[in-house]
Amino acid sequence: MGAYTMAISNIFGSNLIMVLVLFPADIFYRQGEIHKQVDSTAQLALLSGIVVTAICIIGLLMKKKPRILGMGLDSVVVLIVYLASVYGFYMLR
């Protein structure tokens, strides 16, 4: 289809909605902080999702995009964060 804008919007929207759902859940959860009740893998997944989304948004706002190995700098940083997250998941198993 070539609807890149729709695909990017779907990814960002899904990530941001999942992060925003945690705010009211944390308010209404009475046994303490909700993110302390989940395991380390879920915490790492949440953190990496927030970081990757922030990097992508910053990459969209950058006017001059330096290229490294044919990719934008933001794409290289996202790839590094992704690989670090996969390594973190492996270490937490």
PDB file of N, CA, C and O in Angstrom:
ATOM      1  N   MET A   1       0.825  -1.201   0.000  1.00  0.00           N
ATOM      2  CA  MET A   1       0.000   0.000   0.000  1.00  0.00           C
ATOM      3  C   MET A   1       0.863   1.256   0.000  1.00  0.00           C
ATOM      4  O   MET A   1       0.469   2.268  -0.581  1.00  0.00           O
ATOM      5  N   GLY A   2       2.017   1.215   0.632  1.00  0.00           N
ATOM      6  CA  GLY A   2       2.867   2.389   0.699  1.00  0.00           C
ATOM      7  C   GLY A   2       2.394   3.430   1.696  1.00  0.00           C
ATOM      8  O   GLY A   2       2.797   4.590   1.605  1.00  0.00           O
ATOM      9  N   ALA A   3       1.558   3.051   2.637  1.00  0.00           N
ATOM     10  CA  ALA A   3       1.033   3.995   3.634  1.00  0.00           C
ATOM     11  C   ALA A   3       1.973   4.027   4.846  1.00  0.00           C
ATOM     12  O   ALA A   3       1.645   3.531   5.924  1.00  0.00           O
ATOM     13  N   TYR A   4       3.148   4.626   4.634  1.00  0.00           N
ATOM     14  CA  TYR A   4       4.155   4.652   5.690  1.00  0.00           C
ATOM     15  C   TYR A   4       3.717   5.492   6.877  1.00  0.00           C
ATOM     16  O   TYR A   4       3.994   5.140   8.024  1.00  0.00           O
ATOM     17  N   THR A   5       3.043   6.589   6.614  1.00  0.00           N
ATOM     18  CA  THR A   5       2.585   7.452   7.697  1.00  0.00           C
ATOM     19  C   THR A   5       1.612   6.708   8.599  1.00  0.00           C
ATOM     20  O   THR A   5       1.671   6.837   9.822  1.00  0.00           O
ATOM     21  N   MET A   6       0.723   5.934   8.002  1.00  0.00           N
ATOM     22  CA  MET A   6      -0.233   5.174   8.789  1.00  0.00           C
ATOM     23  C   MET A   6       0.479   4.107   9.623  1.00  0.00           C
ATOM     24  O   MET A   6       0.101   3.870  10.770  1.00  0.00           O
ATOM     25  N   ALA A   7       1.494   3.466   9.065  1.00  0.00           N
ATOM     26  CA  ALA A   7       2.230   2.443   9.808  1.00  0.00           C
ATOM     27  C   ALA A   7       2.980   3.052  10.983  1.00  0.00           C
ATOM     28  O   ALA A   7       2.936   2.519  12.092  1.00  0.00           O
ATOM     29  N   ILE A   8       3.667   4.167  10.749  1.00  0.00           N
ATOM     30  CA  ILE A   8       4.408   4.840  11.814  1.00  0.00           C
ATOM     31  C   ILE A   8       3.447   5.329  12.888  1.00  0.00           C
ATOM     32  O   ILE A   8       3.725   5.177  14.078  1.00  0.00           O
ATOM     33  N   SER A   9       2.336   5.906  12.494  1.00  0.00           N
ATOM     34  CA  SER A   9       1.347   6.387  13.460  1.00  0.00           C
ATOM     35  C   SER A   9       0.803   5.248  14.304  1.00  0.00           C
ATOM     36  O   SER A   9       0.581   5.417  15.504  1.00  0.00           O
ATOM     37  N   ASN A  10       0.587   4.100  13.698  1.00  0.00           N
ATOM     38  CA  ASN A  10       0.093   2.940  14.424  1.00  0.00           C
ATOM     39  C   ASN A  10       1.111   2.473  15.467  1.00  0.00           C
ATOM     40  O   ASN A  10       0.743   2.156  16.598  1.00  0.00           O
ATOM     41  N   ILE A  11       2.367   2.432  15.091  1.00  0.00           N
ATOM     42  CA  ILE A  11       3.413   1.999  16.027  1.00  0.00           C
ATOM     43  C   ILE A  11       3.531   2.966  17.189  1.00  0.00           C
ATOM     44  O   ILE A  11       3.526   2.552  18.348  1.00  0.00           O
ATOM     45  N   PHE A  12       3.638   4.271  16.883  1.00  0.00           N
ATOM     46  CA  PHE A  12       3.760   5.264  17.952  1.00  0.00           C
ATOM     47  C   PHE A  12       2.519   5.286  18.828  1.00  0.00           C
ATOM     48  O   PHE A  12       2.617   5.353  20.054  1.00  0.00           O
ATOM     49  N   GLY A  13       1.361   5.231  18.204  1.00  0.00           N
ATOM     50  CA  GLY A  13       0.115   5.252  18.968  1.00  0.00           C
ATOM     51  C   GLY A  13       0.004   4.073  19.913  1.00  0.00           C
ATOM     52  O   GLY A  13      -0.386   4.234  21.069  1.00  0.00           O
ATOM     53  N   SER A  14       0.346   2.888  19.430  1.00  0.00           N
ATOM     54  CA  SER A  14       0.288   1.689  20.276  1.00  0.00           C
ATOM     55  C   SER A  14       1.252   1.804  21.449  1.00  0.00           C
ATOM     56  O   SER A  14       0.890   1.496  22.585  1.00  0.00           O
ATOM     57  N   ASN A  15       2.477   2.246  21.179  1.00  0.00           N
ATOM     58  CA  ASN A  15       3.465   2.389  22.259  1.00  0.00           C
ATOM     59  C   ASN A  15       3.020   3.418  23.284  1.00  0.00           C
ATOM     60  O   ASN A  15       3.113   3.174  24.487  1.00  0.00           O
ATOM     61  N   LEU A  16       2.543   4.555  22.826  1.00  0.00           N
ATOM     62  CA  LEU A  16       2.163   5.618  23.754  1.00  0.00           C
ATOM     63  C   LEU A  16       0.919   5.259  24.558  1.00  0.00           C
ATOM     64  O   LEU A  16       0.823   5.609  25.734  1.00  0.00           O
ATOM     65  N   ILE A  17      -0.029   4.567  23.941  1.00  0.00           N
ATOM     66  CA  ILE A  17      -1.228   4.155  24.675  1.00  0.00           C
ATOM     67  C   ILE A  17      -0.860   3.179  25.781  1.00  0.00           C
ATOM     68  O   ILE A  17      -1.384   3.274  26.891  1.00  0.00           O
ATOM     69  N   MET A  18       0.033   2.246  25.491  1.00  0.00           N
ATOM     70  CA  MET A  18       0.438   1.280  26.515  1.00  0.00           C
ATOM     71  C   MET A  18       1.132   1.974  27.689  1.00  0.00           C
ATOM     72  O   MET A  18       0.934   1.589  28.841  1.00  0.00           O
ATOM     73  N   VAL A  19       1.931   2.980  27.406  1.00  0.00           N
ATOM     74  CA  VAL A  19       2.597   3.720  28.477  1.00  0.00           C
ATOM     75  C   VAL A  19       1.577   4.547  29.255  1.00  0.00           C
ATOM     76  O   VAL A  19       1.637   4.606  30.483  1.00  0.00           O
ATOM     77  N   LEU A  20       0.645   5.182  28.554  1.00  0.00           N
ATOM     78  CA  LEU A  20      -0.348   6.017  29.221  1.00  0.00           C
ATOM     79  C   LEU A  20      -1.343   5.201  30.052  1.00  0.00           C
ATOM     80  O   LEU A  20      -1.909   5.719  31.014  1.00  0.00           O
ATOM     81  N   VAL A  21      -1.557   3.960  29.699  1.00  0.00           N
ATOM     82  CA  VAL A  21      -2.461   3.110  30.473  1.00  0.00           C
ATOM     83  C   VAL A  21      -1.877   2.832  31.860  1.00  0.00           C
ATOM     84  O   VAL A  21      -2.621   2.605  32.814  1.00  0.00           O
ATOM     85  N   LEU A  22      -0.565   2.850  31.968  1.00  0.00           N
ATOM     86  CA  LEU A  22       0.070   2.589  33.258  1.00  0.00           C
ATOM     87  C   LEU A  22      -0.204   3.690  34.278  1.00  0.00           C
ATOM     88  O   LEU A  22      -0.264   3.414  35.476  1.00  0.00           O
ATOM     89  N   PHE A  23      -0.370   4.920  33.830  1.00  0.00           N
ATOM     90  CA  PHE A  23      -0.591   6.029  34.763  1.00  0.00           C
ATOM     91  C   PHE A  23      -1.870   5.847  35.576  1.00  0.00           C
ATOM     92  O   PHE A  23      -1.794   5.859  36.805  1.00  0.00           O
ATOM     93  N   PRO A  24      -3.047   5.678  34.956  1.00  0.00           N
ATOM     94  CA  PRO A  24      -4.243   5.461  35.787  1.00  0.00           C
ATOM     95  C   PRO A  24      -4.202   4.129  36.535  1.00  0.00           C
ATOM     96  O   PRO A  24      -4.748   4.016  37.632  1.00  0.00           O
ATOM     97  N   ALA A  25      -3.560   3.127  35.948  1.00  0.00           N
ATOM     98  CA  ALA A  25      -3.462   1.848  36.652  1.00  0.00           C
ATOM     99  C   ALA A  25      -2.645   2.005  37.929  1.00  0.00           C
ATOM    100  O   ALA A  25      -2.974   1.410  38.955  1.00  0.00           O
ATOM    101  N   ASP A  26      -1.588   2.799  37.871  1.00  0.00           N
ATOM    102  CA  ASP A  26      -0.755   3.035  39.051  1.00  0.00           C
ATOM    103  C   ASP A  26      -1.507   3.842  40.104  1.00  0.00           C
ATOM    104  O   ASP A  26      -1.314   3.635  41.302  1.00  0.00           O
ATOM    105  N   ILE A  27      -2.360   4.756  39.664  1.00  0.00           N
ATOM    106  CA  ILE A  27      -3.146   5.555  40.603  1.00  0.00           C
ATOM    107  C   ILE A  27      -4.145   4.680  41.369  1.00  0.00           C
ATOM    108  O   ILE A  27      -4.306   4.829  42.580  1.00  0.00           O
ATOM    109  N   PHE A  28      -4.810   3.772  40.659  1.00  0.00           N
ATOM    110  CA  PHE A  28      -5.861   2.968  41.281  1.00  0.00           C
ATOM    111  C   PHE A  28      -5.351   1.699  41.958  1.00  0.00           C
ATOM    112  O   PHE A  28      -6.103   1.060  42.695  1.00  0.00           O
ATOM    113  N   TYR A  29      -4.128   1.327  41.735  1.00  0.00           N
ATOM    114  CA  TYR A  29      -3.559   0.130  42.376  1.00  0.00           C
ATOM    115  C   TYR A  29      -3.138   0.496  43.793  1.00  0.00           C
ATOM    116  O   TYR A  29      -2.267   1.347  43.972  1.00  0.00           O
ATOM    117  N   ARG A  30      -3.732  -0.123  44.791  1.00  0.00           N
ATOM    118  CA  ARG A  30      -3.560   0.283  46.184  1.00  0.00           C
ATOM    119  C   ARG A  30      -2.472  -0.481  46.945  1.00  0.00           C
ATOM    120  O   ARG A  30      -2.191  -0.143  48.095  1.00  0.00           O
ATOM    121  N   GLN A  31      -1.857  -1.490  46.346  1.00  0.00           N
ATOM    122  CA  GLN A  31      -0.833  -2.251  47.053  1.00  0.00           C
ATOM    123  C   GLN A  31       0.580  -1.683  46.833  1.00  0.00           C
ATOM    124  O   GLN A  31       1.562  -2.396  47.039  1.00  0.00           O
ATOM    125  N   GLY A  32       0.690  -0.451  46.429  1.00  0.00           N
ATOM    126  CA  GLY A  32       2.000   0.160  46.184  1.00  0.00           C
ATOM    127  C   GLY A  32       2.158   0.543  44.723  1.00  0.00           C
ATOM    128  O   GLY A  32       1.180   0.691  43.991  1.00  0.00           O
ATOM    129  N   GLU A  33       3.397   0.698  44.320  1.00  0.00           N
ATOM    130  CA  GLU A  33       3.677   1.058  42.926  1.00  0.00           C
ATOM    131  C   GLU A  33       3.483  -0.165  42.038  1.00  0.00           C
ATOM    132  O   GLU A  33       4.006  -1.242  42.324  1.00  0.00           O
ATOM    133  N   ILE A  34       2.729   0.011  40.963  1.00  0.00           N
ATOM    134  CA  ILE A  34       2.371  -1.133  40.123  1.00  0.00           C
ATOM    135  C   ILE A  34       3.588  -1.689  39.385  1.00  0.00           C
ATOM    136  O   ILE A  34       3.676  -2.896  39.158  1.00  0.00           O
ATOM    137  N   HIS A  35       4.517  -0.826  39.014  1.00  0.00           N
ATOM    138  CA  HIS A  35       5.666  -1.334  38.265  1.00  0.00           C
ATOM    139  C   HIS A  35       6.626  -2.135  39.150  1.00  0.00           C
ATOM    140  O   HIS A  35       7.487  -2.853  38.641  1.00  0.00           O
ATOM    141  N   LYS A  36       6.479  -2.014  40.462  1.00  0.00           N
ATOM    142  CA  LYS A  36       7.293  -2.825  41.373  1.00  0.00           C
ATOM    143  C   LYS A  36       6.708  -4.235  41.535  1.00  0.00           C
ATOM    144  O   LYS A  36       7.382  -5.124  42.056  1.00  0.00           O
ATOM    145  N   GLN A  37       5.469  -4.443  41.097  1.00  0.00           N
ATOM    146  CA  GLN A  37       4.797  -5.729  41.257  1.00  0.00           C
ATOM    147  C   GLN A  37       5.041  -6.672  40.081  1.00  0.00           C
ATOM    148  O   GLN A  37       4.730  -7.860  40.168  1.00  0.00           O
ATOM    149  N   VAL A  38       5.589  -6.161  38.990  1.00  0.00           N
ATOM    150  CA  VAL A  38       5.832  -7.002  37.817  1.00  0.00           C
ATOM    151  C   VAL A  38       7.284  -7.465  37.821  1.00  0.00           C
ATOM    152  O   VAL A  38       8.120  -6.921  38.542  1.00  0.00           O
ATOM    153  N   ASP A  39       7.569  -8.468  37.015  1.00  0.00           N
ATOM    154  CA  ASP A  39       8.930  -8.989  36.999  1.00  0.00           C
ATOM    155  C   ASP A  39       9.865  -8.080  36.199  1.00  0.00           C
ATOM    156  O   ASP A  39       9.430  -7.138  35.536  1.00  0.00           O
ATOM    157  N   SER A  40      11.137  -8.382  36.281  1.00  0.00           N
ATOM    158  CA  SER A  40      12.167  -7.551  35.644  1.00  0.00           C
ATOM    159  C   SER A  40      12.029  -7.518  34.127  1.00  0.00           C
ATOM    160  O   SER A  40      12.356  -6.515  33.493  1.00  0.00           O
ATOM    161  N   THR A  41      11.550  -8.604  33.549  1.00  0.00           N
ATOM    162  CA  THR A  41      11.394  -8.647  32.092  1.00  0.00           C
ATOM    163  C   THR A  41      10.358  -7.627  31.629  1.00  0.00           C
ATOM    164  O   THR A  41      10.579  -6.934  30.636  1.00  0.00           O
ATOM    165  N   ALA A  42       9.250  -7.529  32.323  1.00  0.00           N
ATOM    166  CA  ALA A  42       8.215  -6.551  31.961  1.00  0.00           C
ATOM    167  C   ALA A  42       8.718  -5.129  32.167  1.00  0.00           C
ATOM    168  O   ALA A  42       8.402  -4.240  31.375  1.00  0.00           O
ATOM    169  N   GLN A  43       9.495  -4.906  33.218  1.00  0.00           N
ATOM    170  CA  GLN A  43      10.061  -3.577  33.443  1.00  0.00           C
ATOM    171  C   GLN A  43      11.030  -3.199  32.338  1.00  0.00           C
ATOM    172  O   GLN A  43      11.031  -2.055  31.883  1.00  0.00           O
ATOM    173  N   LEU A  44      11.862  -4.151  31.896  1.00  0.00           N
ATOM    174  CA  LEU A  44      12.791  -3.884  30.802  1.00  0.00           C
ATOM    175  C   LEU A  44      12.043  -3.630  29.498  1.00  0.00           C
ATOM    176  O   LEU A  44      12.437  -2.766  28.715  1.00  0.00           O
ATOM    177  N   ALA A  45      10.973  -4.374  29.261  1.00  0.00           N
ATOM    178  CA  ALA A  45      10.175  -4.172  28.046  1.00  0.00           C
ATOM    179  C   ALA A  45       9.554  -2.777  28.036  1.00  0.00           C
ATOM    180  O   ALA A  45       9.546  -2.106  27.004  1.00  0.00           O
ATOM    181  N   LEU A  46       9.039  -2.343  29.176  1.00  0.00           N
ATOM    182  CA  LEU A  46       8.451  -1.011  29.271  1.00  0.00           C
ATOM    183  C   LEU A  46       9.510   0.063  29.056  1.00  0.00           C
ATOM    184  O   LEU A  46       9.297   1.010  28.299  1.00  0.00           O
ATOM    185  N   LEU A  47      10.633  -0.083  29.713  1.00  0.00           N
ATOM    186  CA  LEU A  47      11.700   0.895  29.582  1.00  0.00           C
ATOM    187  C   LEU A  47      12.227   0.973  28.155  1.00  0.00           C
ATOM    188  O   LEU A  47      12.410   2.069  27.626  1.00  0.00           O
ATOM    189  N   SER A  48      12.471  -0.165  27.528  1.00  0.00           N
ATOM    190  CA  SER A  48      12.983  -0.142  26.158  1.00  0.00           C
ATOM    191  C   SER A  48      11.945   0.417  25.190  1.00  0.00           C
ATOM    192  O   SER A  48      12.308   1.092  24.227  1.00  0.00           O
ATOM    193  N   GLY A  49      10.672   0.152  25.427  1.00  0.00           N
ATOM    194  CA  GLY A  49       9.626   0.733  24.575  1.00  0.00           C
ATOM    195  C   GLY A  49       9.580   2.247  24.671  1.00  0.00           C
ATOM    196  O   GLY A  49       9.422   2.938  23.664  1.00  0.00           O
ATOM    197  N   ILE A  50       9.719   2.760  25.890  1.00  0.00           N
ATOM    198  CA  ILE A  50       9.728   4.212  26.085  1.00  0.00           C
ATOM    199  C   ILE A  50      10.947   4.832  25.416  1.00  0.00           C
ATOM    200  O   ILE A  50      10.834   5.850  24.733  1.00  0.00           O
ATOM    201  N   VAL A  51      12.115   4.217  25.612  1.00  0.00           N
ATOM    202  CA  VAL A  51      13.355   4.758  25.044  1.00  0.00           C
ATOM    203  C   VAL A  51      13.320   4.737  23.517  1.00  0.00           C
ATOM    204  O   VAL A  51      13.677   5.725  22.874  1.00  0.00           O
ATOM    205  N   VAL A  52      12.894   3.624  22.940  1.00  0.00           N
ATOM    206  CA  VAL A  52      12.840   3.522  21.477  1.00  0.00           C
ATOM    207  C   VAL A  52      11.844   4.518  20.894  1.00  0.00           C
ATOM    208  O   VAL A  52      12.127   5.146  19.874  1.00  0.00           O
ATOM    209  N   THR A  53      10.685   4.671  21.524  1.00  0.00           N
ATOM    210  CA  THR A  53       9.701   5.643  21.044  1.00  0.00           C
ATOM    211  C   THR A  53      10.255   7.058  21.119  1.00  0.00           C
ATOM    212  O   THR A  53      10.069   7.844  20.190  1.00  0.00           O
ATOM    213  N   ALA A  54      10.936   7.394  22.217  1.00  0.00           N
ATOM    214  CA  ALA A  54      11.528   8.729  22.360  1.00  0.00           C
ATOM    215  C   ALA A  54      12.592   8.971  21.299  1.00  0.00           C
ATOM    216  O   ALA A  54      12.650  10.057  20.721  1.00  0.00           O
ATOM    217  N   ILE A  55      13.426   7.983  21.036  1.00  0.00           N
ATOM    218  CA  ILE A  55      14.465   8.132  20.013  1.00  0.00           C
ATOM    219  C   ILE A  55      13.838   8.342  18.643  1.00  0.00           C
ATOM    220  O   ILE A  55      14.296   9.184  17.871  1.00  0.00           O
ATOM    221  N   CYS A  56      12.799   7.586  18.339  1.00  0.00           N
ATOM    222  CA  CYS A  56      12.136   7.738  17.032  1.00  0.00           C
ATOM    223  C   CYS A  56      11.493   9.115  16.885  1.00  0.00           C
ATOM    224  O   CYS A  56      11.563   9.719  15.815  1.00  0.00           O
ATOM    225  N   ILE A  57      10.873   9.610  17.943  1.00  0.00           N
ATOM    226  CA  ILE A  57      10.254  10.942  17.876  1.00  0.00           C
ATOM    227  C   ILE A  57      11.327  12.011  17.697  1.00  0.00           C
ATOM    228  O   ILE A  57      11.150  12.934  16.901  1.00  0.00           O
ATOM    229  N   ILE A  58      12.431  11.901  18.422  1.00  0.00           N
ATOM    230  CA  ILE A  58      13.532  12.846  18.245  1.00  0.00           C
ATOM    231  C   ILE A  58      14.069  12.762  16.829  1.00  0.00           C
ATOM    232  O   ILE A  58      14.380  13.788  16.224  1.00  0.00           O
ATOM    233  N   GLY A  59      14.183  11.550  16.290  1.00  0.00           N
ATOM    234  CA  GLY A  59      14.633  11.376  14.910  1.00  0.00           C
ATOM    235  C   GLY A  59      13.703  12.030  13.905  1.00  0.00           C
ATOM    236  O   GLY A  59      14.158  12.568  12.896  1.00  0.00           O
ATOM    237  N   LEU A  60      12.403  11.988  14.172  1.00  0.00           N
ATOM    238  CA  LEU A  60      11.454  12.649  13.270  1.00  0.00           C
ATOM    239  C   LEU A  60      11.573  14.170  13.344  1.00  0.00           C
ATOM    240  O   LEU A  60      11.313  14.862  12.360  1.00  0.00           O
ATOM    241  N   LEU A  61      11.964  14.686  14.501  1.00  0.00           N
ATOM    242  CA  LEU A  61      12.063  16.132  14.671  1.00  0.00           C
ATOM    243  C   LEU A  61      13.389  16.708  14.183  1.00  0.00           C
ATOM    244  O   LEU A  61      13.503  17.918  13.987  1.00  0.00           O
ATOM    245  N   MET A  62      14.389  15.855  13.984  1.00  0.00           N
ATOM    246  CA  MET A  62      15.695  16.330  13.513  1.00  0.00           C
ATOM    247  C   MET A  62      15.588  16.789  12.067  1.00  0.00           C
ATOM    248  O   MET A  62      15.011  16.101  11.225  1.00  0.00           O
ATOM    249  N   LYS A  63      16.149  17.958  11.790  1.00  0.00           N
ATOM    250  CA  LYS A  63      16.110  18.466  10.422  1.00  0.00           C
ATOM    251  C   LYS A  63      17.204  17.828   9.581  1.00  0.00           C
ATOM    252  O   LYS A  63      16.937  17.346   8.480  1.00  0.00           O
ATOM    253  N   LYS A  64      18.429  17.821  10.084  1.00  0.00           N
ATOM    254  CA  LYS A  64      19.530  17.208   9.357  1.00  0.00           C
ATOM    255  C   LYS A  64      19.770  15.832   9.951  1.00  0.00           C
ATOM    256  O   LYS A  64      20.065  15.704  11.139  1.00  0.00           O
ATOM    257  N   LYS A  65      19.645  14.814   9.132  1.00  0.00           N
ATOM    258  CA  LYS A  65      19.797  13.454   9.611  1.00  0.00           C
ATOM    259  C   LYS A  65      21.121  12.879   9.111  1.00  0.00           C
ATOM    260  O   LYS A  65      21.240  12.527   7.937  1.00  0.00           O
ATOM    261  N   PRO A  66      22.125  12.783  10.003  1.00  0.00           N
ATOM    262  CA  PRO A  66      23.388  12.166   9.585  1.00  0.00           C
ATOM    263  C   PRO A  66      23.186  10.688   9.257  1.00  0.00           C
ATOM    264  O   PRO A  66      22.349  10.023   9.867  1.00  0.00           O
ATOM    265  N   ARG A  67      23.945  10.183   8.305  1.00  0.00           N
ATOM    266  CA  ARG A  67      23.804   8.801   7.859  1.00  0.00           C
ATOM    267  C   ARG A  67      24.995   7.977   8.342  1.00  0.00           C
ATOM    268  O   ARG A  67      26.143   8.414   8.270  1.00  0.00           O
ATOM    269  N   ILE A  68      24.699   6.792   8.829  1.00  0.00           N
ATOM    270  CA  ILE A  68      25.718   5.837   9.224  1.00  0.00           C
ATOM    271  C   ILE A  68      25.330   4.497   8.625  1.00  0.00           C
ATOM    272  O   ILE A  68      24.264   3.955   8.919  1.00  0.00           O
ATOM    273  N   LEU A  69      26.211   3.968   7.780  1.00  0.00           N
ATOM    274  CA  LEU A  69      25.944   2.685   7.108  1.00  0.00           C
ATOM    275  C   LEU A  69      24.624   2.695   6.346  1.00  0.00           C
ATOM    276  O   LEU A  69      23.923   1.685   6.301  1.00  0.00           O
ATOM    277  N   GLY A  70      24.290   3.823   5.753  1.00  0.00           N
ATOM    278  CA  GLY A  70      23.067   3.944   4.977  1.00  0.00           C
ATOM    279  C   GLY A  70      21.809   4.146   5.803  1.00  0.00           C
ATOM    280  O   GLY A  70      20.710   4.212   5.252  1.00  0.00           O
ATOM    281  N   MET A  71      21.956   4.245   7.122  1.00  0.00           N
ATOM    282  CA  MET A  71      20.805   4.457   8.003  1.00  0.00           C
ATOM    283  C   MET A  71      20.956   5.801   8.696  1.00  0.00           C
ATOM    284  O   MET A  71      22.063   6.315   8.854  1.00  0.00           O
ATOM    285  N   GLY A  72      19.836   6.356   9.103  1.00  0.00           N
ATOM    286  CA  GLY A  72      19.875   7.573   9.887  1.00  0.00           C
ATOM    287  C   GLY A  72      20.437   7.290  11.271  1.00  0.00           C
ATOM    288  O   GLY A  72      20.393   6.154  11.744  1.00  0.00           O
ATOM    289  N   LEU A  73      20.964   8.319  11.918  1.00  0.00           N
ATOM    290  CA  LEU A  73      21.534   8.169  13.247  1.00  0.00           C
ATOM    291  C   LEU A  73      20.503   7.621  14.232  1.00  0.00           C
ATOM    292  O   LEU A  73      20.831   6.796  15.085  1.00  0.00           O
ATOM    293  N   ASP A  74      19.253   8.082  14.111  1.00  0.00           N
ATOM    294  CA  ASP A  74      18.211   7.594  15.002  1.00  0.00           C
ATOM    295  C   ASP A  74      17.971   6.098  14.820  1.00  0.00           C
ATOM    296  O   ASP A  74      17.722   5.388  15.794  1.00  0.00           O
ATOM    297  N   SER A  75      18.043   5.620  13.593  1.00  0.00           N
ATOM    298  CA  SER A  75      17.854   4.188  13.334  1.00  0.00           C
ATOM    299  C   SER A  75      18.980   3.363  13.925  1.00  0.00           C
ATOM    300  O   SER A  75      18.751   2.268  14.440  1.00  0.00           O
ATOM    301  N   VAL A  76      20.204   3.888  13.852  1.00  0.00           N
ATOM    302  CA  VAL A  76      21.342   3.183  14.437  1.00  0.00           C
ATOM    303  C   VAL A  76      21.185   3.098  15.955  1.00  0.00           C
ATOM    304  O   VAL A  76      21.444   2.051  16.548  1.00  0.00           O
ATOM    305  N   VAL A  77      20.760   4.196  16.588  1.00  0.00           N
ATOM    306  CA  VAL A  77      20.583   4.200  18.039  1.00  0.00           C
ATOM    307  C   VAL A  77      19.441   3.260  18.439  1.00  0.00           C
ATOM    308  O   VAL A  77      19.551   2.556  19.443  1.00  0.00           O
ATOM    309  N   VAL A  78      18.359   3.239  17.680  1.00  0.00           N
ATOM    310  CA  VAL A  78      17.253   2.309  17.957  1.00  0.00           C
ATOM    311  C   VAL A  78      17.745   0.865  17.846  1.00  0.00           C
ATOM    312  O   VAL A  78      17.389   0.025  18.673  1.00  0.00           O
ATOM    313  N   LEU A  79      18.555   0.574  16.837  1.00  0.00           N
ATOM    314  CA  LEU A  79      19.091  -0.776  16.675  1.00  0.00           C
ATOM    315  C   LEU A  79      19.974  -1.165  17.866  1.00  0.00           C
ATOM    316  O   LEU A  79      19.911  -2.297  18.345  1.00  0.00           O
ATOM    317  N   ILE A  80      20.792  -0.230  18.338  1.00  0.00           N
ATOM    318  CA  ILE A  80      21.645  -0.496  19.499  1.00  0.00           C
ATOM    319  C   ILE A  80      20.802  -0.743  20.748  1.00  0.00           C
ATOM    320  O   ILE A  80      21.078  -1.669  21.510  1.00  0.00           O
ATOM    321  N   VAL A  81      19.777   0.081  20.960  1.00  0.00           N
ATOM    322  CA  VAL A  81      18.899  -0.100  22.120  1.00  0.00           C
ATOM    323  C   VAL A  81      18.163  -1.432  22.019  1.00  0.00           C
ATOM    324  O   VAL A  81      18.004  -2.130  23.020  1.00  0.00           O
ATOM    325  N   TYR A  82      17.718  -1.783  20.831  1.00  0.00           N
ATOM    326  CA  TYR A  82      17.036  -3.064  20.625  1.00  0.00           C
ATOM    327  C   TYR A  82      17.951  -4.232  20.961  1.00  0.00           C
ATOM    328  O   TYR A  82      17.558  -5.148  21.684  1.00  0.00           O
ATOM    329  N   LEU A  83      19.176  -4.199  20.434  1.00  0.00           N
ATOM    330  CA  LEU A  83      20.115  -5.292  20.706  1.00  0.00           C
ATOM    331  C   LEU A  83      20.470  -5.364  22.194  1.00  0.00           C
ATOM    332  O   LEU A  83      20.603  -6.455  22.750  1.00  0.00           O
ATOM    333  N   ALA A  84      20.621  -4.210  22.834  1.00  0.00           N
ATOM    334  CA  ALA A  84      20.886  -4.187  24.277  1.00  0.00           C
ATOM    335  C   ALA A  84      19.694  -4.762  25.047  1.00  0.00           C
ATOM    336  O   ALA A  84      19.878  -5.460  26.044  1.00  0.00           O
ATOM    337  N   SER A  85      18.482  -4.472  24.589  1.00  0.00           N
ATOM    338  CA  SER A  85      17.290  -5.016  25.241  1.00  0.00           C
ATOM    339  C   SER A  85      17.209  -6.534  25.081  1.00  0.00           C
ATOM    340  O   SER A  85      16.870  -7.244  26.028  1.00  0.00           O
ATOM    341  N   VAL A  86      17.517  -7.024  23.894  1.00  0.00           N
ATOM    342  CA  VAL A  86      17.503  -8.467  23.665  1.00  0.00           C
ATOM    343  C   VAL A  86      18.539  -9.141  24.568  1.00  0.00           C
ATOM    344  O   VAL A  86      18.272 -10.193  25.149  1.00  0.00           O
ATOM    345  N   TYR A  87      19.720  -8.529  24.681  1.00  0.00           N
ATOM    346  CA  TYR A  87      20.737  -9.062  25.587  1.00  0.00           C
ATOM    347  C   TYR A  87      20.237  -9.021  27.033  1.00  0.00           C
ATOM    348  O   TYR A  87      20.448  -9.965  27.795  1.00  0.00           O
ATOM    349  N   GLY A  88      19.576  -7.927  27.403  1.00  0.00           N
ATOM    350  CA  GLY A  88      19.014  -7.833  28.747  1.00  0.00           C
ATOM    351  C   GLY A  88      17.970  -8.901  29.019  1.00  0.00           C
ATOM    352  O   GLY A  88      17.941  -9.485  30.102  1.00  0.00           O
ATOM    353  N   PHE A  89      17.106  -9.159  28.030  1.00  0.00           N
ATOM    354  CA  PHE A  89      16.106 -10.232  28.182  1.00  0.00           C
ATOM    355  C   PHE A  89      16.792 -11.576  28.364  1.00  0.00           C
ATOM    356  O   PHE A  89      16.361 -12.394  29.177  1.00  0.00           O
ATOM    357  N   TYR A  90      17.862 -11.805  27.603  1.00  0.00           N
ATOM    358  CA  TYR A  90      18.606 -13.060  27.712  1.00  0.00           C
ATOM    359  C   TYR A  90      19.199 -13.211  29.111  1.00  0.00           C
ATOM    360  O   TYR A  90      19.156 -14.293  29.695  1.00  0.00           O
ATOM    361  N   MET A  91      19.750 -12.128  29.643  1.00  0.00           N
ATOM    362  CA  MET A  91      20.368 -12.179  30.953  1.00  0.00           C
ATOM    363  C   MET A  91      19.331 -12.333  32.072  1.00  0.00           C
ATOM    364  O   MET A  91      19.646 -12.887  33.125  1.00  0.00           O
ATOM    365  N   LEU A  92      18.113 -11.855  31.862  1.00  0.00           N
ATOM    366  CA  LEU A  92      17.060 -11.929  32.882  1.00  0.00           C
ATOM    367  C   LEU A  92      16.316 -13.262  32.885  1.00  0.00           C
ATOM    368  O   LEU A  92      15.545 -13.540  33.803  1.00  0.00           O
ATOM    369  N   ARG A  93      16.538 -14.072  31.879  1.00  0.00           N
ATOM    370  CA  ARG A  93      15.766 -15.331  31.789  1.00  0.00           C
ATOM    371  C   ARG A  93      16.041 -16.270  32.905  1.00  0.00           C
ATOM    372  O   ARG A  93      15.465 -17.358  32.952  1.00  0.00           O
TER     373      ARG A  93
END
